[in-house]
């Protein structure tokens, strides 16, 4: 235990921009079971095996039992996965017309086995000389193909669920907006959203037609996490890849993406609600929309409902696309809050 006044690096909040899991000391786990079950079915269903005499196909994956997760402990990334996979196959001799059917099983897909150690067993419903021959072709030639598919699953699991488990430190986040490629990318994306309106004063005082829209996003995190992402300067800079200025208080101003997005905070209810006056640089001068974020925390995720009113009616689709490109996709990518949209 650290002595009073000496401090303990595990509890130095400023070393983490979001003040969560300081120095990646604590155990963080992301459940990958649902994604794994679906991905394994996709990889195996329809897989074909053939030689000069036989043709076989894995027709259906009937059961995927087990679990998978990605974990961070003391800044070490650890993956656990263990599955038993069962399914059905069919095949025939190329010179014949009779189809043979049976079942297959992969009993030992786990982190304890290398892909080339994964077993692939095959049985046939009605065994005779012809069906045995077809079954053996599937077993012998199919084993390597199945092992290759399992190796692909393992790679994709680590790529998909390795993001955001080891969280960035203060130094890591500060380096993000200084990366030239990310800044340039942000500028390019903003070109899709910003309009060239000519004289800035041409539309001042002119009433313009506007529209309102509502969108829903689902994030694999707690409400406090996504609230913090939207209200912490360093985290906003991380997902936008550009400098940000923010006064996070009622009436406080903000400027994002090199000044292309500006506004002020109207209401802040931690973990529940954020209301902003919000505009794009190219909109008619002094025209603001109102953006409302509402957070609903579920057992395994948080649903964010965003309502934006006062959007110039010819800019609604462009604005929706801007949120998707510059906010939701980037937040999920940078912080690992990936989840399917409702």
C-alpha positions in Angstrom: 0.0 0.0 0.0 1.3 3.4 -0.9 2.1 5.8 2.0 0.1 9.0 2.4 1.5 11.6 0.1 3.4 9.2 -2.1 0.5 8.3 -4.3 -0.2 5.2 -6.3 -0.1 5.2 -10.1 -3.2 3.0 -10.2 -5.2 5.9 -8.8 -3.8 8.9 -10.7 -7.0 9.8 -12.6 -5.3 12.4 -14.8 -3.2 9.6 -16.4 -6.5 8.5 -18.1 -8.5 11.0 -20.1 -11.8 9.4 -19.1 -10.8 8.7 -15.5 -11.7 5.1 -15.9 -9.5 2.0 -15.3 -6.5 4.1 -14.6 -3.3 2.7 -16.2 -5.4 -0.2 -17.4 -4.9 -1.7 -14.0 -8.4 -3.3 -13.4 -10.0 -6.2 -15.2 -12.0 -5.2 -18.2 -14.1 -7.7 -20.1 -16.0 -7.6 -23.4 -18.5 -10.4 -24.1 -17.9 -11.8 -27.6 -20.2 -14.8 -27.4 -23.1 -13.6 -29.5 -20.8 -12.2 -32.2 -18.8 -15.4 -32.2 -21.8 -17.7 -32.6 -23.0 -15.8 -35.6 -19.6 -15.5 -37.2 -18.8 -19.2 -36.8 -22.1 -20.1 -38.5 -21.3 -17.7 -41.4 -17.8 -19.2 -41.8 -18.9 -22.8 -41.9 -22.4 -22.9 -43.5 -22.0 -23.6 -47.2 -18.3 -24.7 -47.0 -17.7 -27.2 -49.8 -15.2 -30.0 -50.0 -14.5 -32.1 -53.2 -12.1 -34.2 -55.1 -12.2 -35.9 -58.5 -14.9 -38.3 -57.4 -16.9 -36.6 -54.6 -18.6 -33.4 -53.7 -19.6 -32.5 -50.1 -21.1 -29.4 -48.4 -21.7 -28.3 -44.9 -25.4 -27.5 -45.1 -26.2 -26.1 -41.6 -24.6 -25.3 -38.3 -27.2 -26.5 -35.8 -25.5 -25.7 -32.5 -22.7 -23.5 -31.2 -22.2 -24.1 -27.5 -19.7 -22.1 -25.5 -18.5 -18.6 -24.8 -15.9 -16.0 -25.8 -14.6 -12.8 -24.3 -11.8 -10.2 -24.6 -10.1 -9.1 -21.4 -7.6 -6.5 -20.2 -5.7 -7.1 -17.0 -2.7 -4.8 -16.1 -2.6 -3.7 -19.8 -2.4 -7.2 -21.1 -4.9 -8.3 -23.7 -6.3 -11.8 -23.1 -8.8 -13.7 -25.1 -10.9 -16.6 -23.9 -13.0 -18.7 -26.3 -14.3 -22.3 -26.0 -16.9 -23.7 -28.3 -18.4 -27.1 -29.4 -19.9 -26.8 -32.9 -22.3 -29.2 -34.4 -24.0 -29.3 -37.8 -25.2 -31.3 -40.8 -23.6 -32.1 -44.2 -24.6 -33.7 -47.5 -22.6 -35.1 -50.4 -22.6 -37.5 -53.3 -20.4 -39.1 -55.9 -20.0 -37.0 -59.0 -20.8 -40.0 -61.1 -24.0 -40.8 -59.2 -27.3 -39.1 -58.2 -27.8 -40.5 -54.7 -27.2 -38.0 -51.9 -25.7 -39.0 -48.6 -26.3 -37.1 -45.3 -24.7 -37.0 -41.9 -23.5 -34.9 -39.1 -20.2 -33.1 -38.2 -18.7 -31.8 -35.0 -15.9 -29.5 -34.0 -15.4 -30.4 -30.3 -12.4 -28.4 -29.2 -12.3 -24.8 -30.6 -10.5 -23.0 -27.7 -7.5 -20.8 -26.9 -5.8 -23.9 -25.6 -5.5 -25.4 -29.1 -3.8 -24.0 -32.2 -5.9 -24.0 -35.3 -4.1 -27.1 -36.7 -5.0 -29.0 -33.5 -8.7 -28.5 -33.9 -10.6 -31.7 -34.5 -13.3 -32.2 -37.2 -15.3 -35.4 -36.8 -17.9 -36.7 -39.4 -20.6 -39.3 -39.2 -23.0 -40.5 -41.9 -26.7 -41.4 -41.3 -26.8 -44.6 -43.4 -23.4 -46.2 -43.9 -22.6 -48.3 -46.9 -19.6 -48.5 -49.2 -20.6 -45.4 -51.2 -21.6 -43.2 -48.3 -18.5 -44.2 -46.4 -16.3 -43.1 -49.3 -18.1 -39.7 -49.5 -17.8 -39.3 -45.7 -14.1 -40.0 -45.7 -13.4 -37.4 -48.4 -15.2 -34.9 -46.3 -13.3 -35.9 -43.1 -9.9 -36.0 -44.7 -10.0 -33.0 -47.0 -12.4 -31.0 -44.9 -10.3 -31.0 -41.8 -7.8 -28.6 -43.2 -10.5 -26.3 -44.6 -12.3 -26.2 -41.3 -9.1 -25.5 -39.5 -8.4 -22.6 -41.9 -11.9 -21.2 -41.2 -11.3 -21.5 -37.4 -8.0 -19.6 -37.8 -9.9 -16.9 -39.6 -12.4 -16.7 -36.8 -9.6 -16.3 -34.2 -8.0 -13.5 -36.2 -11.3 -11.7 -36.6 -12.2 -12.1 -32.9 -8.9 -10.4 -31.9 -9.3 -7.7 -34.4 -12.9 -7.0 -33.6 -12.8 -7.2 -29.8 -9.2 -6.1 -29.2 -10.3 -2.5 -29.9 -11.0 -0.4 -26.9 -10.2 -3.0 -24.2 -6.8 -1.5 -23.4 -7.8 2.1 -23.1 -5.6 5.1 -24.1 -3.6 7.0 -21.5 -3.4 10.7 -21.3 -0.3 10.7 -23.6 -2.0 8.3 -26.0 -5.1 10.5 -26.5 -3.1 13.7 -26.9 -1.2 12.2 -29.7 -4.3 11.3 -31.7 -5.3 14.8 -32.9 -1.7 15.6 -33.8 -1.6 12.7 -36.3 -1.6 14.4 -39.7 -3.4 11.6 -41.5 -6.3 11.6 -39.0 -6.6 15.4 -39.1 -6.7 15.3 -42.9 -9.3 12.5 -42.9 -11.5 14.5 -40.5 -11.2 17.5 -42.9 -12.2 15.3 -45.9 -15.2 13.9 -44.0 -16.3 17.4 -43.0 -16.4 18.4 -46.7 -19.4 16.1 -47.0 -21.2 18.1 -44.3 -20.1 21.8 -44.8 -21.8 23.9 -47.5 -20.2 26.8 -49.4 -22.9 29.5 -49.0 -21.0 32.5 -50.5 -21.6 35.6 -48.6 -22.0 34.9 -44.9 -24.4 37.7 -44.4 -26.7 36.9 -47.3 -29.1 34.8 -45.3 -29.1 36.7 -42.0 -32.6 37.4 -40.8 -34.2 35.2 -43.5 -36.6 32.5 -42.2 -35.5 29.2 -43.7 -37.5 25.9 -43.8 -36.2 23.3 -41.4 -36.8 19.7 -40.4 -36.4 17.5 -37.4 -35.1 14.0 -37.2 -34.4 11.3 -34.6 -31.8 8.5 -34.6 -31.0 5.7 -32.3 -27.6 4.1 -31.6 -26.6 1.2 -29.4 -23.2 1.2 -27.7 -21.5 -1.7 -25.7 -20.7 0.4 -22.7 -22.3 2.1 -19.7 -24.2 5.3 -19.9 -21.5 7.2 -18.0 -18.9 6.0 -20.6 -20.7 7.4 -23.7 -21.7 10.6 -21.7 -18.0 11.1 -20.9 -17.0 10.6 -24.5 -19.3 13.4 -25.6 -18.3 15.8 -22.8 -14.5 15.2 -22.3 -12.3 17.4 -24.5 -9.5 14.8 -24.9 -11.9 12.0 -25.8 -13.7 14.2 -28.4 -10.3 15.0 -29.9 -9.6 11.3 -30.0 -12.6 10.2 -32.0 -12.7 13.3 -34.3 -9.0 13.3 -34.9 -9.0 17.1 -34.6 -8.6 19.9 -32.0 -11.6 20.7 -29.8 -12.5 23.5 -27.5 -15.2 22.8 -24.8 -16.6 24.5 -21.8 -18.7 21.7 -20.3 -21.3 23.7 -18.3 -24.7 25.3 -18.9 -24.1 28.1 -21.4 -20.6 26.8 -22.2 -19.3 27.1 -25.7 -17.8 24.3 -27.9 -15.9 24.2 -31.2 -15.1 21.0 -33.0 -13.4 19.8 -36.2 -11.4 23.0 -36.8 -14.4 25.2 -36.1 -16.7 23.5 -38.6 -19.0 22.5 -35.7 -19.8 25.1 -33.0 -22.4 25.7 -30.4 -23.2 25.8 -26.7 -24.4 23.5 -23.9 -28.0 24.2 -23.0 -28.6 21.4 -20.5 -26.3 18.7 -18.9 -27.7 15.8 -16.8 -24.8 13.4 -16.2 -25.5 9.9 -17.7 -29.0 10.9 -18.7 -29.2 13.9 -21.1 -27.3 16.5 -23.1 -28.9 19.4 -24.9 -26.9 21.6 -27.3 -27.4 24.6 -29.6 -25.5 23.2 -32.7 -24.5 24.5 -36.1 -22.4 23.7 -39.1 -20.1 26.5 -40.3 -21.7 26.6 -43.8 -25.2 27.1 -42.5 -26.9 30.5 -42.8 -25.2 32.8 -40.4 -26.5 32.8 -36.8 -28.8 29.8 -37.5 -28.6 27.0 -34.9 -30.3 23.7 -34.6 -31.0 22.0 -31.2 -29.5 18.6 -30.5 -30.7 16.4 -27.6 -28.9 13.2 -26.5 -30.8 10.9 -24.2 -29.1 7.9 -22.6 -30.9 4.7 -21.6 -28.6 2.1 -19.9 -29.6 -1.5 -20.4 -28.1 -4.7 -18.8 -25.4 -5.1 -21.5 -25.4 -1.8 -23.4 -26.6 1.8 -23.6 -29.1 3.1 -26.1 -28.5 6.7 -27.2 -31.4 8.5 -28.8 -30.5 11.7 -30.6 -33.1 14.3 -31.8 -32.0 17.2 -33.9 -34.5 20.0 -34.7 -34.0 23.1 -36.8 -31.9 21.5 -39.5 -32.2 23.3 -42.9 -34.4 21.0 -44.9 -31.9 20.7 -47.8 -29.2 19.6 -45.3 -31.0 16.8 -43.4 -29.5 13.8 -45.2 -26.0 15.4 -45.3 -26.3 16.1 -41.5 -27.4 12.6 -40.8 -24.4 11.3 -42.7 -22.1 13.6 -40.8 -23.2 12.2 -37.5 -22.7 8.7 -38.7 -19.2 9.4 -40.2 -17.8 11.8 -37.6 -19.4 10.6 -34.4 -21.0 7.1 -34.2 -18.6 5.2 -36.4 -15.5 6.9 -35.0 -16.6 6.5 -31.4 -17.2 2.8 -31.9 -13.9 2.3 -33.7 -11.7 4.3 -31.3 -13.3 3.2 -28.0 -14.4 -0.3 -28.9 -18.1 0.4 -28.2 -19.2 -1.6 -31.2 -22.8 -2.8 -31.3 -25.4 -3.4 -33.9 -27.9 -0.6 -34.5 -31.5 -1.4 -33.7 
